[in-house]
Structures are given as C-alpha cells and as structure tokens.
Amino acid sequence: MSLIPDDPIAEVRARADIVEVVSDTVVLKRSGRNYTGLCPFHNERSPSFNVNPERQIFRCFGCGEGGDVFTFVMKAQHQTFPEALRTLADRYGVPLPERQPDSDERARIREANESAADYFIWLLEHEELGAEARQYLRGRGVDDALRKRFRLGLSPRGWDGLHRHLLGRGVPVEVQEAAALARPRASGQGHYDYFRNRVMFPITNEAGHVVGFGARALASDDEPKYLNSPETLVYRKGNLLYGLNEARTAIKTKDRALLMEGYMDVITAHAHGFEEAVGVLGTALTPNQARALLRYTPSRRVVLAFDADRAGQQAAERGIATLSEVTQGVGLDLRVLAVPSGKDPDAYLRAEGAAAFEARLSEAPVLFEFLLERTVLAHDTTRPEGRSAAVAAAVPVLRRIASYVTQDHYVSWLASRLAVRPEAIRLELGRGQRPPTAPTQGPTPRQAKKLSTHEAERILLYLAVERPAWRETIRERTQDIPFSAPHEPIRQALVRLVAEGGALGWPRLLEACQGDAELLQALSALSFTDGAAWGDQEDQVVEDCLLRLEMAYWQGHKQDLMDQIKRDGDPTGEATQRLQAIIQHLRGLDHRWRKMAASGSPG
C-alpha cells in the first residue's frame, strides 16, 4: 500500500458510490436515509445489512461486519487493500501509478494458475498428446470452438509434468503448493502433480482470473471420476459459479439464469444454445452464489436444472432454500426443471435436443409448487393418516413463503390437491407459532447508571463527529479517562484530526482508520447511531454519558486502592486518604446524578 500515493486513494474514495458497489452483490431497498438488504457475509432471513449513502459506510447489525467501500470490496471479493483499490479505480476510471511486480501471495497463486491453465490447453491441443482427450470431448458434443471458449485443457499423464513445467517458468515450489497444483511426496523428496491425465475445466472469478480447476478422469479406473481443486487463498467454491464469465451476457439478454450441477451440464447447455447456464461447484447453492446470479437478472428469473437422481434432487432443494432466503421480498421468479428420471441435463440435451429441453423449461413449475408437489407424492394421500402427514411435511414449506397472499394461494392449492379443507391447513400453520412481540428499545438516553461504559463511549464519539459544538466539552471531560477498545483509537484519531484542522466528518475519519478492520467495524457501528431519537435533549444525553464514564473511572480507582490496602496495608495512611477523597468525589457525582434525575431529565 505504501507504493500507492494518497491522492489516488482519496480520488477513488470520492468517486466510488458505495450503494452502487454493494448493489452488485446485495439487493438493496431504500429505507429512510439508508438502504437495507440481506447480509452477504452471513445467512439471514430478515434484512439487517444497512448502507448509508451520505456517510458511504455499510453496517450489518446481525454479524457486526462494517466499513467503507474499500472494506466491502475486500470482504466480498476476498481481496487485499491494493487489489480492492485497483478494482474500484478501474471501475471509476481513476488512473493509478504503475507499481512494482506484485509480490502478494494471492497474485502469485493466480499467476501460477494462469500458467497451469495455459500448459493444460497446450497439452490438449497437441496433435498426439491431446488426441484421446479431444476424442472424448467430441464424443460429449464439445467442438473446437466450445473447447477454446471454456479454455478446456489436459493435465499430463506423468507424476510431475506440470510441477517441472512451472519450475521452468519461475513458479517456486511454495507457490505451487499454495495453489494446490503440486503436493510434496510422502518420502519428503520432491513433489507430484495434484491433477494427472484428466480433462481440465478452469474455474475463474468474476474478474476472469483462473483461481482453481475441475478435472474429469480419462481412465475408467481412475477415481474419483471428478476431482476439484481444494480451497486455497484465492479459491472459495461457495463464492463462485462455473461459467459465469461466459454466461453473464446471455443471462442479461435472456433475463434468465439456468443453474446446473456439473461442468459438462453447463458446457452441453451452451453447445445447444442455452448460454445462460452456469454451475455450482460441488456444493449446495450458497448465498454468495445466489447473489452473483441475481445481479444479472433484472426480473430475478432463475431455473434450477439438477440431476434427476436423489442426490441431484436433494441438491436442488438445498439450492431452492438458499435462493428463497436470499431473495425474500424481491419477487424472485424461481422455477425447477423436471428432467425425466434417470437422466441428467447433459444426457437429456444430447439425447432429445434443444427444442425438447426448451419445452421442459417452459413447463418448469414455480418453486413452491415443485416443493409441495414432491411433499404430496412422498405420502399415501388415499388414507387420512397420509394426508395428515403430507400437510405436516408441507407446513415448513408454506411458512417459508413471505407473502401472505402467495401463502394463501398455495394453502388453497394444497387443500385442493389433498381434498381437505383450507381451514385445516391454516390451523396446522398456526400451531406452535409464537405470537409477535413488540420490538425492544435501546437504553434511554438519561439512564446513566444503567448505560454501559461502552454505550456511553459510543454516544459521545458519535456526537463528537456529528456535533462540532460538543467536541471540546467531550475532549476536556474525558481526556484523562481511557476508553475501551476499539473506541480509544477512534477517540485518538478524532483528537488528532481536530488538531490538524479542516472539516471533520465520517469520510475523513474512515480514511484515518483505513487498514484496521476492527476499527472500521467499530466506526461503521458508530456511524449508524440514531441521534434523531434524542430530539432537543442532546445536552442531557452528553451529561448522562459523561457522568457514566466518570463514575466508572473513579469506581475503578476506588476498587484498585481498596485491593492495594487489603494486600499491602497502609502504614503511612496515604492510600486511605486518597481513598476517602475518591469516595467523596463519587458522592459528588452521585449527587449531581440525583439532582439531574429530579429535574426531569429525559427518559
């Protein structure tokens, strides 16, 4: 970071719009002065993620993540600060000075992956060495153009062909290991390739960099048939979708994403004209993968097309649950493609063709109809006990529906399907549900003795930023009282910035704390304090908080002296005199508190 001057950083910060950047990952809705959405950093059903456009800060009140636009890009895209800076600079057209070759480990791993991908492509295209693999791909309907579009390759047959090639290209052993391309031999002498004699499917991030590989065995006795890169510093399979770079234009054009399970499913779909197809990477669909899809589909149209076997259907249902949670309230048009039993999308497309597949796509049932129909078919509904069991199994599905109107529609649909009264299903829906409770309120501003010192510090720091008239009072009354971590560094930054002169606001404070993730989280929490709740009683709020900190500070001194006297005695009487002075001071603070409370202070 020291290689990058301050001016470009400030320019990127000024040009970058955090709402625009976050909207690439999170579906945001306006809520008063803020924007809210589902947090991309933890699973949640109700939005607790907030973005403040005025202060250019985000904050999740569920998991505590927070910071500025740089922090968001770093966390969302797993980048270092220099990488995030360059990502935003490229986006907003801010020129950055040329830097020295990047020695960052992430960059070196990506460079190793790119070199490996180029080597795999060379082997596949080699007239003799790649003949068998090209024949296999042609048999799966992959022509030359498609092979090159997805950068398909071939790993060498021998034990260390890639390892020796990368050494010759200047890629050190430790980088090969970090990229999961080579592993040390059990004997401790030398290394061997992680991938051998396999068709290689490069996996790229959204910037187009190769971050990992999927690999399909060519030999029938080579297990496992499919082998994926283990997770590395740059590869997190739950954050990526296979083929998204190749599919994003088609997804936007067709306003539809087709989600599949395997690499060949995706490539075969593209070969048949379904270029909006992408694939999960051996996991159930994750929230980050779901959000990546939703960025490119304005009408939120997603069709799931997983294998027809039991494992595929279970994966589909897990993916459905994730998508429905991530997109609550967004109006997602989510459908599930019913592939005939015994076939996966790849096999069905090659056997039946694009027209038949498109017909099934057009008939794909919507999410909840698919789930409820499967629930019904899993029970013997000719008997009362079977119908009762089907309703019990359907209740969790119905409760997942956020819209009461939509829920009522499916209650009626299920009642008709099972030949039972809708009222009976509604009774089951209400069984065991807790009545709604009133939202809890935060501590009232006046209750100094009930406020925690942490809360008092937070309020005072907020007011010191937002209300210049209070800064000197707060500085003077707290200058000898240490704040708790991480509030103390924020206070010190405030004091330093005030001394330097110039306008003081959240962006300047954010810049002063840049590079410290814990400080940025605390600062984002601070910035979302609801100062409007205090109305015209800020003077009382300030006095309450100052009193709380002073009382806590002197109570701590009192306890320390009492412990010292108990441990060491007090032969000179000096410690006892100081103790009496502290007790007297505490009585004065308590008197001020009682007088303030009796005067009818707020709360």
Rosetta blueprint (number, residue, H / E / L):
1 M L
2 S L
3 L L
4 I L
5 P L
6 D H
7 D H
8 P H
9 I H
10 A H
11 E H
12 V H
13 R H
14 A H
15 R H
16 A L
17 D L
18 I H
19 V H
20 E H
21 V H
22 V H
23 S H
24 D L
25 T L
26 V L
27 V L
28 L L
29 K E
30 R E
31 S E
32 G L
33 R L
34 N E
35 Y E
36 T E
37 G E
38 L L
39 C L
40 P L
41 F L
42 H L
43 N L
44 E L
45 R L
46 S L
47 P L
48 S L
49 F E
50 N E
51 V E
52 N E
53 P L
54 E L
55 R L
56 Q L
57 I E
58 F E
59 R E
60 C E
61 F L
62 G L
63 C L
64 G L
65 E L
66 G E
67 G E
68 D L
69 V H
70 F H
71 T H
72 F H
73 V H
74 M H
75 K H
76 A H
77 Q H
78 H L
79 Q L
80 T L
81 F H
82 P H
83 E H
84 A H
85 L H
86 R H
87 T H
88 L H
89 A H
90 D H
91 R H
92 Y H
93 G L
94 V L
95 P L
96 L L
97 P L
98 E L
99 R L
100 Q L
101 P L
102 D L
103 S L
104 D L
105 E H
106 R H
107 A H
108 R H
109 I H
110 R H
111 E H
112 A H
113 N H
114 E H
115 S H
116 A H
117 A H
118 D H
119 Y H
120 F H
121 I H
122 W H
123 L H
124 L H
125 E H
126 H L
127 E L
128 E L
129 L L
130 G L
131 A H
132 E H
133 A H
134 R H
135 Q H
136 Y H
137 L H
138 R H
139 G H
140 R L
141 G L
142 V L
143 D L
144 D H
145 A H
146 L H
147 R H
148 K H
149 R H
150 F L
151 R L
152 L L
153 G E
154 L E
155 S L
156 P L
157 R L
158 G L
159 W L
160 D L
161 G H
162 L H
163 H H
164 R H
165 H H
166 L H
167 L H
168 G H
169 R L
170 G L
171 V L
172 P L
173 V H
174 E H
175 V H
176 Q H
177 E H
178 A H
179 A L
180 A L
181 L L
182 A E
183 R E
184 P E
185 R L
186 A L
187 S L
188 G L
189 Q L
190 G L
191 H E
192 Y E
193 D E
194 Y L
195 F L
196 R L
197 N L
198 R E
199 V E
200 M E
201 F E
202 P E
203 I E
204 T E
205 N L
206 E L
207 A L
208 G L
209 H L
210 V E
211 V E
212 G E
213 F E
214 G E
215 A E
216 R E
217 A E
218 L L
219 A L
220 S L
221 D L
222 D L
223 E L
224 P L
225 K L
226 Y E
227 L E
228 N E
229 S L
230 P L
231 E L
232 T L
233 L L
234 V L
235 Y L
236 R L
237 K H
238 G H
239 N H
240 L L
241 L L
242 Y E
243 G L
244 L H
245 N H
246 E H
247 A H
248 R H
249 T H
250 A H
251 I H
252 K H
253 T H
254 K H
255 D L
256 R L
257 A E
258 L E
259 L E
260 M E
261 E L
262 G L
263 Y H
264 M H
265 D H
266 V H
267 I H
268 T H
269 A H
270 H H
271 A H
272 H L
273 G L
274 F L
275 E L
276 E L
277 A E
278 V E
279 G E
280 V L
281 L L
282 G L
283 T L
284 A L
285 L L
286 T L
287 P H
288 N H
289 Q H
290 A H
291 R H
292 A H
293 L H
294 L H
295 R L
296 Y L
297 T L
298 P L
299 S L
300 R L
301 R E
302 V E
303 V E
304 L E
305 A L
306 F L
307 D L
308 A L
309 D L
310 R H
311 A H
312 G H
313 Q H
314 Q H
315 A H
316 A H
317 E H
318 R H
319 G H
320 I H
321 A H
322 T H
323 L H
324 S H
325 E H
326 V H
327 T L
328 Q L
329 G L
330 V L
331 G L
332 L L
333 D E
334 L E
335 R E
336 V E
337 L L
338 A L
339 V L
340 P L
341 S L
342 G L
343 K L
344 D L
345 P H
346 D H
347 A H
348 Y H
349 L H
350 R H
351 A H
352 E H
353 G L
354 A H
355 A H
356 A H
357 F H
358 E H
359 A H
360 R H
361 L H
362 S H
363 E H
364 A L
365 P L
366 V E
367 L H
368 F H
369 E H
370 F H
371 L H
372 L H
373 E H
374 R H
375 T H
376 V H
377 L H
378 A L
379 H L
380 D L
381 T L
382 T L
383 R L
384 P H
385 E H
386 G H
387 R H
388 S H
389 A H
390 A H
391 V H
392 A H
393 A H
394 A H
395 V H
396 P H
397 V H
398 L H
399 R H
400 R L
401 I L
402 A L
403 S L
404 Y H
405 V H
406 T H
407 Q H
408 D H
409 H H
410 Y H
411 V H
412 S H
413 W H
414 L H
415 A H
416 S H
417 R H
418 L H
419 A L
420 V L
421 R L
422 P H
423 E H
424 A H
425 I H
426 R H
427 L H
428 E H
429 L H
430 G H
431 R L
432 G L
433 Q L
434 R L
435 P L
436 P L
437 T L
438 A L
439 P L
440 T L
441 Q L
442 G L
443 P L
444 T L
445 P L
446 R L
447 Q L
448 A L
449 K L
450 K L
451 L L
452 S L
453 T H
454 H H
455 E H
456 A H
457 E H
458 R H
459 I H
460 L H
461 L H
462 Y H
463 L H
464 A H
465 V H
466 E H
467 R L
468 P H
469 A H
470 W H
471 R H
472 E H
473 T H
474 I H
475 R H
476 E H
477 R H
478 T H
479 Q L
480 D L
481 I L
482 P L
483 F L
484 S L
485 A L
486 P L
487 H H
488 E H
489 P H
490 I H
491 R H
492 Q H
493 A H
494 L H
495 V H
496 R H
497 L H
498 V H
499 A H
500 E H
501 G L
502 G L
503 A L
504 L L
505 G L
506 W H
507 P H
508 R H
509 L H
510 L H
511 E H
512 A H
513 C L
514 Q L
515 G L
516 D L
517 A H
518 E H
519 L H
520 L H
521 Q H
522 A H
523 L H
524 S H
525 A H
526 L H
527 S H
528 F L
529 T L
530 D L
531 G H
532 A H
533 A H
534 W H
535 G L
536 D L
537 Q L
538 E H
539 D H
540 Q H
541 V H
542 V H
543 E H
544 D H
545 C H
546 L H
547 L H
548 R H
549 L H
550 E H
551 M H
552 A H
553 Y H
554 W H
555 Q H
556 G H
557 H H
558 K H
559 Q H
560 D H
561 L H
562 M H
563 D H
564 Q H
565 I H
566 K H
567 R H
568 D H
569 G L
570 D L
571 P L
572 T L
573 G L
574 E H
575 A H
576 T H
577 Q H
578 R H
579 L H
580 Q H
581 A H
582 I H
583 I H
584 Q H
585 H H
586 L H
587 R H
588 G H
589 L H
590 D H
591 H H
592 R H
593 W H
594 R H
595 K H
596 M H
597 A H
598 A H
599 S L
600 G L
601 S L
602 P L
603 G L
